[in-house]
Structure formats: structure tokens, C-alpha cells
Amino acid sequence: MTYSPVSSATSLSVKELRQDFPLLHQNVSNHSLVYLDNAATTQKPDRVIKVIDRFYRQDNANVHRASHTISARATHAFEDAREQVRTFLNAPHTDEIIWTRGATEAINLVAQSYGRTFLKPGDEILLSAMEHHANIVPWQVVAEQTGASIKVIPLTPKGELDMATLPELLSNKTRIVAVSHVSNAIGTVNPVQEIVRQAHAVSAIVLVDGAQAVSHFPVDVQQLGCDFYVFSGHKVFGPTGIGVLYGRQDLLNQMPPWQCGGEMIKQVSFDGTTFNTLPFKFEAGTPNMAGSIGLAAALEFLQQQDRTSLQQHEEQLRVHAEQRLRQIPEIRLVGTARQKVSVVSFTVEGIHNQDIGFLLNQKGIAVRTGHHCAMPLMDHLGIDGTIRASFAPYNTLEEVDYFVDSLQQIIKQQLYSCNASEPSTQSESNQTETAATSLEAPFSQFSTDQNAANTLLDALHSSRDWQSRYRQLMLMGKNMAPLEQHWKTEDSRLHGCESQVWLHHHYDDNSMKLYFAADSDARIIRGLIMLVMLLCNGKTALEIQSLSFEDEFETLGLLTHLSPSRGNGLRAIVDEICSVAHRYL
Ligand SMILES: Cc1ncc(COP(=O)(O)O)c(C=O)c1O
């Protein structure tokens, strides 16, 4: 079976299903967790966790060739898992199932083994405008290596592939078509069977990126007719670090090994090496045995469910969420394809996506914000990113309502209230008034005197709990004087952050002190910038180098609540400040 839309009646007992997923039963930010980040990774049912636990307690030994009982047990479980994947995809042969670390590695394998061997200058690779970076960059690399070029299927305004362009894009130069079955960013289900039909008519082979499809509906690679199909275990209720490449036997047999080492050989001597047969030819080194077995348990779990009911339930969640979101005037839905899985992407006018993500987290709701590893799609849509809520069968209509109600409340508070309820301290209103007079703009506005800085820092530290500290950070962000537009230059932009961040520095030769000025389009990042400015501004390079940012962030709970990776800006700001300080040592 492949994708077919379902009506919304469902007999699924979500309450029972949720019992199987231990992670869901916890509080985050003092609220019951509402996990709506399933397109990034799904949660694991009890049996997957138990199977992995049991493997390491009872069956762990290296697979294949060993002459002892434990290894034989591990080998059987490992090869049974491969067979489980074969039935899951309805692949004709078990040796067409290759274990990889995930969808990304599987695509790289095909690009480097098939692509690098068979592509030549003038050949074309056809991708689509909605691909995940994992299905773009490996092809760019192999195109560079072979002299092939890349063409792109455009999208319609609804976020569907513009199929009318396909006959023109496909020609006898097209060697490979690589498309996602389902878009991770906007949820569109693509007409893969039709793409395969047209691609095969010009003798191109087709790789389907099924990372976002397999958890939502049954996939039959024979019915699709595709040549390669890839997916990741962790997006289908299985463990991380394991994934699958399905490839047609005749193609896999023609392809050279990609990675080399143990397991993938038949005979090695210094005169030469002969390679193993399928599937081992592509599985160099000790495989992820626990991962394979865990994935098989996840697939078995899924196959034992009534998949039509799961699909109906997810559809109900998506339709309900979209109906309610459409009623909020500030919200713009992104991606309104006729055939979608349960992924809802949107932007909120006047509020940065990252702020929405953080504020929802304050209510226990986990969503994803940003470009979702689909920057070309975001460029195509003319936006930086979206807020994405992605539903799994264990989500409930009540959760969807709580999510939309919370969003409404956030929009109201952020755009229309004068923050009467937010704490206001004498020190906060001081922060731009105590500027050092000797400094010029924009540094003067960030230069609080040490007493004022200490008062603000004390206020942050003495907040009674994370919620009030978070409000205080948001307020600091709100009160921080913005950089004037002409300071927001490309040169001063820090890259790798989800939001836009600009940073300038000034070194005072007389006092040997450094001053920084920065800004961001996300309010929470502005709050964090203010914190970093309070810690660093007016200090010597040596003093800055000796600051323990990590300890400060840990004490304030930022590491727990904001996961300050480079992606959210804080780490990028601190890295840049440290590297500036290093130059003045
Ligand atoms: C459509 C799509 N393809 C590929 C990937 C890459 O998957 P992984 O990181 O598990 O290799 C993802 C992950 O988000 C995805 O959504």
C-alpha cells in the first residue's frame, strides 16, 4: 500500500497507546509535557526500550562468524531485524536491505557509490525545491565530483510539487531523481509513483527519501516502483543511529562498496581484496546491532496497530489544528497541500519564531522552529523559517486545543498587552540611562555602570523560579535599546544562529577595556544578549577570558531550559566575544 487519504472517523484508543510511551508522562516547565516535535524525532514505545535493554543484558556479542552461542543469538536477532524491515517495505529480497546510520547516510551511500560511479559530465540530477538538506548536499558534492548538474522541481503556492514542469525537466540527460516522499517542513505528500513512472520513461533511477513518510502510512517499494528508498529509525518510533537503505538488487550489485573495512570483504591479501555479497558489501565494520533490533521492535509495534486508524487520528489532529489556527488573524499557515501528513507549519506576524518556541516551552509544549534543514524551501517561500507542530498517533485533540489556546495567549500577551504583570525593577529601567558618557553609539547604550549591572544580575539570580527568571530575561530583551538599522550589517552578523544576531565591539586604548553592542530579531535572544553585555562590557580582554560563562548559564538554569547551542544564538555570541577578547590579550 502507498499513501491514500483517509476520512476522519477513528476508533483508536489514544489513551491506551500513550501508556506505551513512557517519556510522554512527565512535566516540563511545571506543565504536562505536550510533545509536538515528532517530525524531528518520535518517542519510543516501552517494548523498543526493553528490547534494547535485553539485548545488552543477554545477547550482546559481535554478529556473524563467531562460534559461540551469544554471537549466534545476536546474529539471528540482527538478521531477523533485517527481514522485519523487508516486510515493512515489502521489498522483494532481504539482501536489498542495507543498514545505515540513518536516512542521511543512506543518501550519501547512493550518491557516492552509485552517483560517483555512473554520473558523468553533462548528466543531470533532479531534486525538488522542498528537499531536506540531507537530500540536497550529497548530490551537490557528487555533482561537483563528476561534472553532473542539478535541476530542481519548483513548487506551487500551496507547497506541492509543480508536476506540470516534470516533462520539461526530465530528459535523456536525467540520470537520477531524488525526491522526498513527504516534506519534513510543510508535510506535503508527493506523488512518488507518478514521478517514478515519468523518470523511468527517460531511464533515470529514482531515490525516495522516506524519512517523514514511514511513520505516517504504509510504504510498499514494489508498488512505488522506486529504485532506492531510505528512512531513519528514530523517526518511526525506533532508536537513533540506525536507518535503512532499500535498493534494487541489480543496482546494488553493480555498485562498488562505499566504506571499506571488516565485514564487507570475502578475501583480503596485499595483492587485492574481493568484496562480500549483498547486503554485507555495504556494511563495513561492526554494525549497530542494538539499533537494528530496536528498530525491528518499533516496526513490529507499528505493524501490529490498525494503521488506518492511526492515519485517521493523525488527520483529525492536523485538520483540527489547522482549522483553529486559521481563525487567528496573526497566523499564516505555510504549506496547504491537498495531501499532507500531520505536520502544521506557520508563522506569527510580529513575533519571532524562536520566541514563540521558547514561550510555548514555558507552557510545556515542544515544537520546532527555524528552517527545518530546508533552507532552499524557506528561500523559495520568502521566509526565514516557521514554527512546526508535528503530530504522532499518541497526541490528543486536547493537546492540540491546549497548544492553540497557549499560542493565542502568547500572541495576545506579546503583541497587545503592556506587560503590566511583568516584574519591573528600578534597575531594569536604569539599564539604558546609566550609559558611560565617554562612549559613542552604539556602545554607549550597552554600557551600564558596574553597580547597575550588578543589580540587574542580582535580580536575575534572585528570581524565585525559572518562570520569573524567564520573564525577567524577556523584559530585559524588550527594554534593551535596539541597534540602529545601519549597524545591522552583513559583516557584523553572527552566522549559525536560528535568529539574526549582530555584534560589534570597541576597544578603548586608554583603559584597555572592551565594549560590545549587539542586537537580535528574537526577543529572548535580546534578553540573553543583555545578560552577556552585563557580564562582559567594560572589562579587559583578560577579565573576559577568565569569565566562566558556562557556570553563570548553569546557575541561571539556561543550560537546562534554553539548551544554549550555537543554534539559538547564545553560544555564537559568547564564542565571538571570547575570540575578540583573545585578539586583545
Ligand atoms: C525528509 C528528511 N530527510 C532526511 C532527514 C535526515 O534524517 P537523519 O538526520 O535521521 O539522517 C530528515 C530529518 O529530519 C528528514 O526530515
The ligand as a Gaussian input file, in Angstrom:
#p B3LYP/6-31G(d) Opt

LIG

0 1
 C       12.795000      14.455000       4.887000
 C       14.038000      14.152000       5.670000
 N       15.075000      13.585000       5.051000
 C       16.206000      13.280000       5.702000
 C       16.340000      13.552000       7.030000
 C       17.609000      13.199000       7.723000
 O       17.359000      12.222000       8.665000
 P       18.504000      11.759000       9.684000
 O       19.002000      13.011000      10.324000
 O       17.804000      10.851000      10.634000
 O       19.555000      11.078000       8.878000
 C       15.296000      14.158000       7.717000
 C       15.423000      14.532000       9.135000
 O       14.783000      15.420000       9.626000
 C       14.110000      14.446000       7.021000
 O       13.074000      15.007000       7.646000

